[in-house]
């Protein structure tokens, strides 16, 4: 129960954090600048796409959040780096938080769908 509460607090901070890049964690336990995030977006058919995030650096485990244009979550499975969505609901942003609280946010570019 304690771990779930801690994860919930991390995700609430991710939901409301407006930063556009990494930030140093408070404990200094990790190097937030080493956290790098990239993605691949593949069109599955005329209606659906799949987006897969890749993360390097930081400290595992990583937590993932896909946000729509209104900053509302498109997913509630924060341990999954893969999402399949309707073409009309592509994420505007994707956020990754590592185990020590380092956060990286990237913008989704629809022109990169393969």
N, C-alpha and C positions, 0 to 999 in steps of 0.2 A: 504494500500500500504506500509506503514511504517513497519508493522509487517512482511509482505512478504519479504521486503528487509532485515530485521534483520534475518529472518530464512535463507535466501539465504546466508548471511554472515556466519552464524553458519555452514551451510552445506559445504561451501567452505573450512572453517577451518577444518572440519571433513575429507574432501576428501584429504587434503594435510598433515594432522597430521600423523607423523610416530611413535608416542608413542605406547608402547605395554601395557600400563596399565593406570590407572587413573592419572590425574594431578590436582593440586589444582587450583581452579578458581581464577581469579584475584581479585574479589571483596571480597573473603573470606566469602560469604554469605552461603555457604553450605559445607558439608563435602564430598569431592570427594572420599575419601577412603571408604565411605559407599556404593558406587555404585557397585552392583554385578549383573553380567549378566550370564545367562545360556541358553541352548537351547535344543530342542528336534527335531530330524530329523526322519521323517517317510517316508518310501518308499510307494508311492501311487500305483504305478504299475511298470512295467519293465522300463519305460521311465521317470517317474517323481518322485520328492521327495518334501516334504513340510517341511519347517524349521520354527519353532516357537521360538521366543526369550522371555525369562522371565527376568524382571528387578526388583531388590529390592534396596531400598536406593535411595540416590540422591533426586532430586526434579522433580516432574511431571510438564509438559509433557515430555515424552522421544521422541527422534528422532532416527530412525534406518537407517542403511546403510549396505547393503550386497555388498561385493566387490569380483571381480573375482581375478584370480592369477596375473593379471596385474594391480591390484588396480583400476579397472574401475567399476563403479556402475552397479549392476544387477537390481536395482530398482530405481524409482524416486518418490515413494510414501513414504516419510520419516516418516509419522505418523503410518505406518503399521509395526507391529512386526512379521508378517507372510509373507512368500514368498513361492511360488511353482515354481520350476525350472526343466528344463530337467536334467537328470542324468549326462549329459556331461558338464553342466554349474553350478556345485555346487560352492558356494562361498568359497573363500580361507579364508576370514576374515569377521567378522561382527563387526560393530561399533555402539555404543549407546552413545548419548549425552543427558544430562538432561537439564532442563530449565535454569540452571545457567552456563552451559558450561562445566560441568564435562564430561569426555569422558572415555569410557572403550572399548577396542578392544579385541576380542577373536578370536582365530584361529578355523577354522572348521576342524573337523576330520571325514573323510568319513567312518571310521570304526564304528562310532557311529550311523549310519543310522539303524533304526529298521524296 
